[in-house]
Amino acid sequence: MGDKSKIEWTDATWNPVTGCTRISAGCKHCYAERMARRLKAMPQHRYRNGFRVTLQDDDDMMTRPIRWTKPRMIFVCSMSDLFHQDVPDAFIRRVFDVMAAAPKHTFQVLTKRSWRLARLASSLPWPSHIWAGVTVEHTKTLCRLEHLAEVPAAVRFVSVEPLLSDLWLHPHLSWLGWVIVGGESGPGARPIDRGWVRDIRNQCVASRVPFMFKQWGGVRKHENGCELDGREWKEMPRAIEVGQGELL
């Protein structure tokens, strides 16, 4: 965790908040919770509270993206949810101020608490290098996209991981800038249907929305790979200004 990440759709992670609580079916086998427990046992001081929500508000953590000199994609709060109810509004604004002060990077803010994101959005800065996304793992959580539609981010994206049902995203593809899909991995991984993935891919292709298929998942995810219909799908948002005039 930090200036390098193995997550396929980002370069680095930044965790000014750690810890979370389960909120929907996608949280059942949370990778962050498992990792937090291991880090606490090591011991790692930032995980002294295990998976209890903890603000990592020291200068070293809060200024970390500003100190990184090489431009990169940064997944914000990969070990938490920035919009968790236990994170004060003022702290969320502080995190956004740090992101706004580092335009050489692209920040990917992903949440399941979409209603709070929508409520606070008008009070937060949204330069083009801060992207907003929500996780939608099942038809029961499609309402999160309605909240995301209210956010004035240059790129709004959806992470469909773990994919637990078929999804009809078409009504939102006119404004979504990116769709990421992945199967669940690790102990107890629930199965993914190839038809579900293919249908979402077809919806994205028809609407010309960048589509990334991360993995089929499973207990041994590396054995299952990430090919769909004979190829890998690793598309990223296009023609979007990133950092200091770069284009993806």
PyRosetta script that sets phi, psi and omega in degrees:
from pyrosetta import init, pose_from_sequence

init()
pose = pose_from_sequence("MGDKSKIEWTDATWNPVTGCTRISAGCKHCYAERMARRLKAMPQHRYRNGFRVTLQDDDDMMTRPIRWTKPRMIFVCSMSDLFHQDVPDAFIRRVFDVMAAAPKHTFQVLTKRSWRLARLASSLPWPSHIWAGVTVEHTKTLCRLEHLAEVPAAVRFVSVEPLLSDLWLHPHLSWLGWVIVGGESGPGARPIDRGWVRDIRNQCVASRVPFMFKQWGGVRKHENGCELDGREWKEMPRAIEVGQGELL")
pose.set_psi(1, 134.5)
pose.set_omega(1, 178.9)
pose.set_phi(2, 134.9)
pose.set_psi(2, -129.7)
pose.set_omega(2, -171.4)
pose.set_phi(3, -75.8)
pose.set_psi(3, -3.4)
pose.set_omega(3, 173.0)
pose.set_phi(4, -137.4)
pose.set_psi(4, 144.5)
pose.set_omega(4, -179.3)
pose.set_phi(5, -139.2)
pose.set_psi(5, 147.1)
pose.set_omega(5, 175.7)
pose.set_phi(6, -89.6)
pose.set_psi(6, -3.7)
pose.set_omega(6, 177.5)
pose.set_phi(7, -66.7)
pose.set_psi(7, 127.8)
pose.set_omega(7, -170.0)
pose.set_phi(8, -63.3)
pose.set_psi(8, -26.0)
pose.set_omega(8, -172.7)
pose.set_phi(9, -103.7)
pose.set_psi(9, 15.0)
pose.set_omega(9, 177.8)
pose.set_phi(10, -147.1)
pose.set_psi(10, 171.0)
pose.set_omega(10, 177.9)
pose.set_phi(11, -105.4)
pose.set_psi(11, -33.5)
pose.set_omega(11, -173.4)
pose.set_phi(12, -148.6)
pose.set_psi(12, 164.3)
pose.set_omega(12, 175.1)
pose.set_phi(13, -123.5)
pose.set_psi(13, 151.5)
pose.set_omega(13, 177.8)
pose.set_phi(14, -138.1)
pose.set_psi(14, 123.5)
pose.set_omega(14, -171.7)
pose.set_phi(15, -122.0)
pose.set_psi(15, 74.9)
pose.set_omega(15, 174.2)
pose.set_phi(16, -69.6)
pose.set_psi(16, -11.7)
pose.set_omega(16, 172.2)
pose.set_phi(17, -131.1)
pose.set_psi(17, 138.0)
pose.set_omega(17, 172.5)
pose.set_phi(18, -126.2)
pose.set_psi(18, 153.4)
pose.set_omega(18, 179.3)
pose.set_phi(19, 89.8)
pose.set_psi(19, 153.1)
pose.set_omega(19, -176.3)
pose.set_phi(20, -164.0)
pose.set_psi(20, -178.5)
pose.set_omega(20, 172.0)
pose.set_phi(21, -134.4)
pose.set_psi(21, 152.8)
pose.set_omega(21, -177.5)
pose.set_phi(22, -71.4)
pose.set_psi(22, 142.3)
pose.set_omega(22, -174.9)
pose.set_phi(23, -132.5)
pose.set_psi(23, -21.4)
pose.set_omega(23, -179.8)
pose.set_phi(24, -156.8)
pose.set_psi(24, 179.3)
pose.set_omega(24, -173.0)
pose.set_phi(25, -58.2)
pose.set_psi(25, -30.6)
pose.set_omega(25, -179.6)
pose.set_phi(26, -64.8)
pose.set_psi(26, -17.1)
pose.set_omega(26, -177.2)
pose.set_phi(27, -86.3)
pose.set_psi(27, -4.7)
pose.set_omega(27, -170.5)
pose.set_phi(28, -54.4)
pose.set_psi(28, -42.6)
pose.set_omega(28, -178.8)
pose.set_phi(29, -118.9)
pose.set_psi(29, 54.9)
pose.set_omega(29, -172.6)
pose.set_phi(30, -60.4)
pose.set_psi(30, 121.3)
pose.set_omega(30, 179.6)
pose.set_phi(31, -67.4)
pose.set_psi(31, -34.9)
pose.set_omega(31, -177.8)
pose.set_phi(32, -66.3)
pose.set_psi(32, -37.4)
pose.set_omega(32, 178.7)
pose.set_phi(33, -65.3)
pose.set_psi(33, -44.1)
pose.set_omega(33, 177.8)
pose.set_phi(34, -61.5)
pose.set_psi(34, -43.5)
pose.set_omega(34, -178.3)
pose.set_phi(35, -67.4)
pose.set_psi(35, -39.4)
pose.set_omega(35, 180.0)
pose.set_phi(36, -61.2)
pose.set_psi(36, -39.1)
pose.set_omega(36, 178.5)
pose.set_phi(37, -64.4)
pose.set_psi(37, -40.6)
pose.set_omega(37, 178.5)
pose.set_phi(38, -65.8)
pose.set_psi(38, -41.9)
pose.set_omega(38, -178.9)
pose.set_phi(39, -66.8)
pose.set_psi(39, -35.5)
pose.set_omega(39, 176.5)
pose.set_phi(40, -63.6)
pose.set_psi(40, -39.8)
pose.set_omega(40, -177.5)
pose.set_phi(41, -72.8)
pose.set_psi(41, -15.1)
pose.set_omega(41, -172.6)
pose.set_phi(42, -65.1)
pose.set_psi(42, -45.2)
pose.set_omega(42, -4.0)
pose.set_phi(43, -94.3)
pose.set_psi(43, 152.9)
pose.set_omega(43, 175.7)
pose.set_phi(44, -118.8)
pose.set_psi(44, 121.5)
pose.set_omega(44, -167.2)
pose.set_phi(45, -61.8)
pose.set_psi(45, -29.1)
pose.set_omega(45, -179.9)
pose.set_phi(46, -70.0)
pose.set_psi(46, -15.7)
pose.set_omega(46, 179.5)
pose.set_phi(47, -114.4)
pose.set_psi(47, 27.9)
pose.set_omega(47, 177.5)
pose.set_phi(48, -60.6)
pose.set_psi(48, -26.0)
pose.set_omega(48, 178.3)
pose.set_phi(49, -95.5)
pose.set_psi(49, 12.1)
pose.set_omega(49, -178.4)
pose.set_phi(50, 62.8)
pose.set_psi(50, -125.3)
pose.set_omega(50, -177.5)
pose.set_phi(51, -103.8)
pose.set_psi(51, 16.9)
pose.set_omega(51, 173.2)
pose.set_phi(52, -75.3)
pose.set_psi(52, 139.0)
pose.set_omega(52, -177.1)
pose.set_phi(53, -56.9)
pose.set_psi(53, 124.2)
pose.set_omega(53, -176.7)
pose.set_phi(54, -136.8)
pose.set_psi(54, 129.9)
pose.set_omega(54, 176.0)
pose.set_phi(55, -83.5)
pose.set_psi(55, 121.1)
pose.set_omega(55, 176.9)
pose.set_phi(56, -94.5)
pose.set_psi(56, 72.5)
pose.set_omega(56, -167.1)
pose.set_phi(57, -97.9)
pose.set_psi(57, 18.1)
pose.set_omega(57, 176.7)
pose.set_phi(58, -75.5)
pose.set_psi(58, 161.0)
pose.set_omega(58, -176.2)
pose.set_phi(59, -61.2)
pose.set_psi(59, -36.2)
pose.set_omega(59, -178.6)
pose.set_phi(60, -59.3)
pose.set_psi(60, -45.3)
pose.set_omega(60, 179.9)
pose.set_phi(61, -74.4)
pose.set_psi(61, -44.3)
pose.set_omega(61, -172.7)
pose.set_phi(62, -69.4)
pose.set_psi(62, -26.0)
pose.set_omega(62, -179.6)
pose.set_phi(63, -100.6)
pose.set_psi(63, 3.0)
pose.set_omega(63, -174.0)
pose.set_phi(64, -56.0)
pose.set_psi(64, -48.6)
pose.set_omega(64, -179.8)
pose.set_phi(65, -62.8)
pose.set_psi(65, -31.4)
pose.set_omega(65, 179.4)
pose.set_phi(66, -68.4)
pose.set_psi(66, -32.8)
pose.set_omega(66, -179.1)
pose.set_phi(67, -79.3)
pose.set_psi(67, -20.5)
pose.set_omega(67, 177.4)
pose.set_phi(68, -70.6)
pose.set_psi(68, 120.3)
pose.set_omega(68, -174.2)
pose.set_phi(69, -85.4)
pose.set_psi(69, -32.1)
pose.set_omega(69, -178.9)
pose.set_phi(70, -82.4)
pose.set_psi(70, 128.2)
pose.set_omega(70, 178.1)
pose.set_phi(71, -60.8)
pose.set_psi(71, 139.9)
pose.set_omega(71, -178.9)
pose.set_phi(72, -156.2)
pose.set_psi(72, 162.6)
pose.set_omega(72, 171.0)
pose.set_phi(73, -83.5)
pose.set_psi(73, 129.8)
pose.set_omega(73, -175.3)
pose.set_phi(74, -124.0)
pose.set_psi(74, 119.5)
pose.set_omega(74, 175.3)
pose.set_phi(75, -83.3)
pose.set_psi(75, 117.8)
pose.set_omega(75, -175.3)
pose.set_phi(76, -89.1)
pose.set_psi(76, 126.3)
pose.set_omega(76, 177.8)
pose.set_phi(77, 62.1)
pose.set_psi(77, 54.1)
pose.set_omega(77, 175.3)
pose.set_phi(78, -67.9)
pose.set_psi(78, -17.3)
pose.set_omega(78, -179.7)
pose.set_phi(79, -109.1)
pose.set_psi(79, 20.6)
pose.set_omega(79, -178.4)
pose.set_phi(80, -166.8)
pose.set_psi(80, -161.7)
pose.set_omega(80, 172.7)
pose.set_phi(81, -137.9)
pose.set_psi(81, 113.1)
pose.set_omega(81, -175.8)
pose.set_phi(82, -56.0)
pose.set_psi(82, -27.8)
pose.set_omega(82, -176.4)
pose.set_phi(83, -99.6)
pose.set_psi(83, 19.7)
pose.set_omega(83, 173.9)
pose.set_phi(84, -59.9)
pose.set_psi(84, 147.8)
pose.set_omega(84, -175.8)
pose.set_phi(85, -63.7)
pose.set_psi(85, -19.2)
pose.set_omega(85, 180.0)
pose.set_phi(86, -88.4)
pose.set_psi(86, 0.8)
pose.set_omega(86, 177.1)
pose.set_phi(87, -98.6)
pose.set_psi(87, 117.5)
pose.set_omega(87, -176.5)
pose.set_phi(88, -62.1)
pose.set_psi(88, 148.7)
pose.set_omega(88, 177.0)
pose.set_phi(89, -53.2)
pose.set_psi(89, -43.5)
pose.set_omega(89, -176.8)
pose.set_phi(90, -62.2)
pose.set_psi(90, -35.3)
pose.set_omega(90, 179.2)
pose.set_phi(91, -71.2)
pose.set_psi(91, -39.0)
pose.set_omega(91, 176.4)
pose.set_phi(92, -59.4)
pose.set_psi(92, -43.8)
pose.set_omega(92, 178.3)
pose.set_phi(93, -63.4)
pose.set_psi(93, -36.6)
pose.set_omega(93, 177.9)
pose.set_phi(94, -63.3)
pose.set_psi(94, -42.6)
pose.set_omega(94, 177.3)
pose.set_phi(95, -61.7)
pose.set_psi(95, -42.9)
pose.set_omega(95, 179.1)
pose.set_phi(96, -65.9)
pose.set_psi(96, -35.2)
pose.set_omega(96, 177.4)
pose.set_phi(97, -64.0)
pose.set_psi(97, -39.3)
pose.set_omega(97, 176.5)
pose.set_phi(98, -63.2)
pose.set_psi(98, -45.3)
pose.set_omega(98, 179.1)
pose.set_phi(99, -61.8)
pose.set_psi(99, -43.1)
pose.set_omega(99, -179.3)
pose.set_phi(100, -62.6)
pose.set_psi(100, -28.7)
pose.set_omega(100, -178.2)
pose.set_phi(101, -83.7)
pose.set_psi(101, 0.7)
pose.set_omega(101, -178.3)
pose.set_phi(102, -126.9)
pose.set_psi(102, 64.9)
pose.set_omega(102, -173.9)
pose.set_phi(103, -70.3)
pose.set_psi(103, -8.4)
pose.set_omega(103, 177.4)
pose.set_phi(104, -72.3)
pose.set_psi(104, -19.5)
pose.set_omega(104, 178.8)
pose.set_phi(105, -100.2)
pose.set_psi(105, 166.5)
pose.set_omega(105, 169.3)
pose.set_phi(106, -115.8)
pose.set_psi(106, 124.2)
pose.set_omega(106, -176.8)
pose.set_phi(107, -103.9)
pose.set_psi(107, 130.7)
pose.set_omega(107, -179.7)
pose.set_phi(108, -109.8)
pose.set_psi(108, 105.5)
pose.set_omega(108, -178.5)
pose.set_phi(109, -99.4)
pose.set_psi(109, 115.2)
pose.set_omega(109, -175.8)
pose.set_phi(110, -120.2)
pose.set_psi(110, 132.8)
pose.set_omega(110, -177.1)
pose.set_phi(111, -142.5)
pose.set_psi(111, 155.2)
pose.set_omega(111, 167.2)
pose.set_phi(112, -99.5)
pose.set_psi(112, -14.8)
pose.set_omega(112, -179.7)
pose.set_phi(113, -91.1)
pose.set_psi(113, 63.9)
pose.set_omega(113, -171.9)
pose.set_phi(114, -64.9)
pose.set_psi(114, -31.6)
pose.set_omega(114, -179.4)
pose.set_phi(115, -64.7)
pose.set_psi(115, -35.8)
pose.set_omega(115, 178.7)
pose.set_phi(116, -74.9)
pose.set_psi(116, -37.8)
pose.set_omega(116, 173.6)
pose.set_phi(117, -55.5)
pose.set_psi(117, -48.3)
pose.set_omega(117, -179.1)
pose.set_phi(118, -64.4)
pose.set_psi(118, -37.9)
pose.set_omega(118, -178.0)
pose.set_phi(119, -67.5)
pose.set_psi(119, -36.7)
pose.set_omega(119, -176.5)
pose.set_phi(120, -92.3)
pose.set_psi(120, -11.8)
pose.set_omega(120, -170.0)
pose.set_phi(121, -53.7)
pose.set_psi(121, -41.6)
pose.set_omega(121, -175.6)
pose.set_phi(122, -68.7)
pose.set_psi(122, -16.0)
pose.set_omega(122, -179.7)
pose.set_phi(123, -99.9)
pose.set_psi(123, 4.4)
pose.set_omega(123, -177.1)
pose.set_phi(124, -113.2)
pose.set_psi(124, 150.2)
pose.set_omega(124, 176.7)
pose.set_phi(125, -76.3)
pose.set_psi(125, 140.1)
pose.set_omega(125, 179.8)
pose.set_phi(126, -130.7)
pose.set_psi(126, 61.5)
pose.set_omega(126, 171.4)
pose.set_phi(127, -63.4)
pose.set_psi(127, 166.1)
pose.set_omega(127, -171.5)
pose.set_phi(128, -64.8)
pose.set_psi(128, -15.9)
pose.set_omega(128, -177.5)
pose.set_phi(129, -91.8)
pose.set_psi(129, 5.1)
pose.set_omega(129, 174.3)
pose.set_phi(130, -109.8)
pose.set_psi(130, 112.4)
pose.set_omega(130, -179.2)
pose.set_phi(131, -99.3)
pose.set_psi(131, 152.4)
pose.set_omega(131, 179.8)
pose.set_phi(132, -123.6)
pose.set_psi(132, 135.7)
pose.set_omega(132, 179.4)
pose.set_phi(133, -142.8)
pose.set_psi(133, 160.0)
pose.set_omega(133, 175.3)
pose.set_phi(134, -129.5)
pose.set_psi(134, 153.8)
pose.set_omega(134, 174.5)
pose.set_phi(135, -93.3)
pose.set_psi(135, 128.4)
pose.set_omega(135, 176.3)
pose.set_phi(136, -130.0)
pose.set_psi(136, 105.1)
pose.set_omega(136, -174.9)
pose.set_phi(137, -102.6)
pose.set_psi(137, -9.7)
pose.set_omega(137, -171.8)
pose.set_phi(138, -156.4)
pose.set_psi(138, 158.9)
pose.set_omega(138, 177.7)
pose.set_phi(139, -57.5)
pose.set_psi(139, -27.8)
pose.set_omega(139, -178.9)
pose.set_phi(140, -69.0)
pose.set_psi(140, -14.7)
pose.set_omega(140, -179.1)
pose.set_phi(141, -111.2)
pose.set_psi(141, 13.3)
pose.set_omega(141, 178.1)
pose.set_phi(142, -62.0)
pose.set_psi(142, -21.7)
pose.set_omega(142, 178.9)
pose.set_phi(143, -60.7)
pose.set_psi(143, -21.9)
pose.set_omega(143, 178.3)
pose.set_phi(144, -62.3)
pose.set_psi(144, -29.8)
pose.set_omega(144, 177.9)
pose.set_phi(145, -68.9)
pose.set_psi(145, -31.2)
pose.set_omega(145, 176.9)
pose.set_phi(146, -64.8)
pose.set_psi(146, -36.7)
pose.set_omega(146, 176.5)
pose.set_phi(147, -70.4)
pose.set_psi(147, -41.8)
pose.set_omega(147, -179.5)
pose.set_phi(148, -61.8)
pose.set_psi(148, -32.4)
pose.set_omega(148, 179.8)
pose.set_phi(149, -60.9)
pose.set_psi(149, -20.4)
pose.set_omega(149, -179.5)
pose.set_phi(150, -86.0)
pose.set_psi(150, -5.7)
pose.set_omega(150, -174.6)
pose.set_phi(151, -91.8)
pose.set_psi(151, 128.0)
pose.set_omega(151, -175.5)
pose.set_phi(152, -85.8)
pose.set_psi(152, 43.7)
pose.set_omega(152, 178.6)
pose.set_phi(153, -82.5)
pose.set_psi(153, 149.7)
pose.set_omega(153, 179.5)
pose.set_phi(154, -64.3)
pose.set_psi(154, -36.7)
pose.set_omega(154, 176.1)
pose.set_phi(155, -126.2)
pose.set_psi(155, 124.0)
pose.set_omega(155, 175.2)
pose.set_phi(156, -115.5)
pose.set_psi(156, 128.9)
pose.set_omega(156, -173.4)
pose.set_phi(157, -134.1)
pose.set_psi(157, 164.8)
pose.set_omega(157, 178.6)
pose.set_phi(158, -128.0)
pose.set_psi(158, 133.9)
pose.set_omega(158, 173.5)
pose.set_phi(159, -103.0)
pose.set_psi(159, 113.2)
pose.set_omega(159, 179.7)
pose.set_phi(160, -101.3)
pose.set_psi(160, 73.3)
pose.set_omega(160, -177.7)
pose.set_phi(161, -151.7)
pose.set_psi(161, 124.9)
pose.set_omega(161, -2.7)
pose.set_phi(162, -77.0)
pose.set_psi(162, 137.5)
pose.set_omega(162, 176.8)
pose.set_phi(163, -74.3)
pose.set_psi(163, 118.4)
pose.set_omega(163, -174.6)
pose.set_phi(164, -116.8)
pose.set_psi(164, -1.3)
pose.set_omega(164, 177.5)
pose.set_phi(165, -161.6)
pose.set_psi(165, 171.7)
pose.set_omega(165, 171.5)
pose.set_phi(166, -69.5)
pose.set_psi(166, 151.2)
pose.set_omega(166, -177.4)
pose.set_phi(167, -136.5)
pose.set_psi(167, 134.8)
pose.set_omega(167, 175.2)
pose.set_phi(168, -104.8)
pose.set_psi(168, 97.3)
pose.set_omega(168, -176.8)
pose.set_phi(169, -92.9)
pose.set_psi(169, -8.0)
pose.set_omega(169, -170.7)
pose.set_phi(170, -49.9)
pose.set_psi(170, -42.7)
pose.set_omega(170, -178.9)
pose.set_phi(171, -60.0)
pose.set_psi(171, -18.1)
pose.set_omega(171, -176.2)
pose.set_phi(172, -106.6)
pose.set_psi(172, -6.4)
pose.set_omega(172, -173.3)
pose.set_phi(173, -74.7)
pose.set_psi(173, -9.5)
pose.set_omega(173, 176.5)
pose.set_phi(174, -72.0)
pose.set_psi(174, -20.6)
pose.set_omega(174, -179.6)
pose.set_phi(175, -124.3)
pose.set_psi(175, -15.6)
pose.set_omega(175, 177.6)
pose.set_phi(176, -68.4)
pose.set_psi(176, 138.6)
pose.set_omega(176, -178.5)
pose.set_phi(177, -99.6)
pose.set_psi(177, -7.7)
pose.set_omega(177, -174.5)
pose.set_phi(178, -170.9)
pose.set_psi(178, 140.6)
pose.set_omega(178, 176.5)
pose.set_phi(179, -128.5)
pose.set_psi(179, 123.4)
pose.set_omega(179, 177.7)
pose.set_phi(180, -112.4)
pose.set_psi(180, 131.1)
pose.set_omega(180, -179.2)
pose.set_phi(181, -126.8)
pose.set_psi(181, 141.2)
pose.set_omega(181, 176.6)
pose.set_phi(182, -157.4)
pose.set_psi(182, 150.7)
pose.set_omega(182, 173.9)
pose.set_phi(183, -86.5)
pose.set_psi(183, 159.6)
pose.set_omega(183, 179.7)
pose.set_phi(184, -72.6)
pose.set_psi(184, 145.4)
pose.set_omega(184, 179.1)
pose.set_phi(185, -129.7)
pose.set_psi(185, 164.8)
pose.set_omega(185, 177.0)
pose.set_phi(186, 93.6)
pose.set_psi(186, -174.6)
pose.set_omega(186, -177.9)
pose.set_phi(187, -56.6)
pose.set_psi(187, 131.7)
pose.set_omega(187, 178.0)
pose.set_phi(188, 75.5)
pose.set_psi(188, 13.6)
pose.set_omega(188, -176.5)
pose.set_phi(189, -53.6)
pose.set_psi(189, 129.9)
pose.set_omega(189, 178.9)
pose.set_phi(190, -84.1)
pose.set_psi(190, 147.4)
pose.set_omega(190, -174.5)
pose.set_phi(191, -70.3)
pose.set_psi(191, 153.3)
pose.set_omega(191, 176.5)
pose.set_phi(192, -117.4)
pose.set_psi(192, 142.8)
pose.set_omega(192, -178.7)
pose.set_phi(193, -95.3)
pose.set_psi(193, 128.1)
pose.set_omega(193, -179.2)
pose.set_phi(194, -60.8)
pose.set_psi(194, -32.5)
pose.set_omega(194, 178.9)
pose.set_phi(195, -64.8)
pose.set_psi(195, -35.7)
pose.set_omega(195, 177.5)
pose.set_phi(196, -62.1)
pose.set_psi(196, -45.5)
pose.set_omega(196, -178.7)
pose.set_phi(197, -65.4)
pose.set_psi(197, -45.4)
pose.set_omega(197, -179.0)
pose.set_phi(198, -61.9)
pose.set_psi(198, -39.2)
pose.set_omega(198, -179.1)
pose.set_phi(199, -66.0)
pose.set_psi(199, -42.3)
pose.set_omega(199, 178.0)
pose.set_phi(200, -65.5)
pose.set_psi(200, -41.7)
pose.set_omega(200, 176.7)
pose.set_phi(201, -57.6)
pose.set_psi(201, -44.8)
pose.set_omega(201, -178.9)
pose.set_phi(202, -64.8)
pose.set_psi(202, -38.7)
pose.set_omega(202, 176.5)
pose.set_phi(203, -61.4)
pose.set_psi(203, -43.3)
pose.set_omega(203, -179.1)
pose.set_phi(204, -66.9)
pose.set_psi(204, -43.9)
pose.set_omega(204, 179.3)
pose.set_phi(205, -60.4)
pose.set_psi(205, -44.3)
pose.set_omega(205, -179.4)
pose.set_phi(206, -63.1)
pose.set_psi(206, -32.8)
pose.set_omega(206, -178.3)
pose.set_phi(207, -97.6)
pose.set_psi(207, 1.8)
pose.set_omega(207, 179.8)
pose.set_phi(208, 58.4)
pose.set_psi(208, 44.0)
pose.set_omega(208, 176.0)
pose.set_phi(209, -105.1)
pose.set_psi(209, 128.2)
pose.set_omega(209, 179.1)
pose.set_phi(210, -53.9)
pose.set_psi(210, 133.5)
pose.set_omega(210, -175.8)
pose.set_phi(211, -124.1)
pose.set_psi(211, 128.6)
pose.set_omega(211, 175.3)
pose.set_phi(212, -120.8)
pose.set_psi(212, 123.6)
pose.set_omega(212, 173.4)
pose.set_phi(213, -103.6)
pose.set_psi(213, 112.9)
pose.set_omega(213, -172.9)
pose.set_phi(214, -77.3)
pose.set_psi(214, -48.0)
pose.set_omega(214, -173.6)
pose.set_phi(215, -173.2)
pose.set_psi(215, 156.8)
pose.set_omega(215, 170.5)
pose.set_phi(216, -79.8)
pose.set_psi(216, -25.3)
pose.set_omega(216, 177.7)
pose.set_phi(217, 79.4)
pose.set_psi(217, -152.1)
pose.set_omega(217, -175.6)
pose.set_phi(218, 104.1)
pose.set_psi(218, 174.6)
pose.set_omega(218, -179.7)
pose.set_phi(219, -62.9)
pose.set_psi(219, -38.0)
pose.set_omega(219, 175.7)
pose.set_phi(220, -115.9)
pose.set_psi(220, 76.8)
pose.set_omega(220, -170.3)
pose.set_phi(221, -61.5)
pose.set_psi(221, -31.0)
pose.set_omega(221, -177.5)
pose.set_phi(222, -67.6)
pose.set_psi(222, -24.1)
pose.set_omega(222, 178.1)
pose.set_phi(223, -75.1)
pose.set_psi(223, -23.2)
pose.set_omega(223, -175.2)
pose.set_phi(224, -94.4)
pose.set_psi(224, -17.8)
pose.set_omega(224, 174.2)
pose.set_phi(225, 67.3)
pose.set_psi(225, -159.4)
pose.set_omega(225, -176.9)
pose.set_phi(226, -144.1)
pose.set_psi(226, 17.1)
pose.set_omega(226, 179.1)
pose.set_phi(227, -77.5)
pose.set_psi(227, 140.8)
pose.set_omega(227, 174.9)
pose.set_phi(228, -130.2)
pose.set_psi(228, 118.4)
pose.set_omega(228, -179.0)
pose.set_phi(229, 54.3)
pose.set_psi(229, 44.4)
pose.set_omega(229, 171.9)
pose.set_phi(230, 84.1)
pose.set_psi(230, 6.2)
pose.set_omega(230, 179.4)
pose.set_phi(231, -151.3)
pose.set_psi(231, 163.6)
pose.set_omega(231, 173.8)
pose.set_phi(232, -93.4)
pose.set_psi(232, 145.0)
pose.set_omega(232, 179.6)
pose.set_phi(233, -116.4)
pose.set_psi(233, 104.6)
pose.set_omega(233, -175.7)
pose.set_phi(234, -128.7)
pose.set_psi(234, 42.0)
pose.set_omega(234, -177.0)
pose.set_phi(235, -73.2)
pose.set_psi(235, 148.1)
pose.set_omega(235, 178.4)
pose.set_phi(236, -124.5)
pose.set_psi(236, 161.2)
pose.set_omega(236, 176.0)
pose.set_phi(237, -55.5)
pose.set_psi(237, 137.3)
pose.set_omega(237, -177.0)
pose.set_phi(238, -110.0)
pose.set_psi(238, 157.2)
pose.set_omega(238, 174.1)
pose.set_phi(239, 51.9)
pose.set_psi(239, 37.7)
pose.set_omega(239, 176.4)
pose.set_phi(240, -113.8)
pose.set_psi(240, 130.0)
pose.set_omega(240, 179.1)
pose.set_phi(241, -67.9)
pose.set_psi(241, 127.0)
pose.set_omega(241, -178.8)
pose.set_phi(242, -126.8)
pose.set_psi(242, 129.8)
pose.set_omega(242, 176.6)
pose.set_phi(243, 58.2)
pose.set_psi(243, -128.5)
pose.set_omega(243, -174.5)
pose.set_phi(244, -95.1)
pose.set_psi(244, 66.2)
pose.set_omega(244, 172.8)
pose.set_phi(245, 81.5)
pose.set_psi(245, 9.8)
pose.set_omega(245, 178.4)
pose.set_phi(246, -79.3)
pose.set_psi(246, 152.9)
pose.set_omega(246, 176.1)
pose.set_phi(247, -119.0)
pose.set_psi(247, 138.1)
pose.set_omega(247, 174.2)
pose.set_phi(248, -82.4)
pose.dump_pdb("model.pdb")
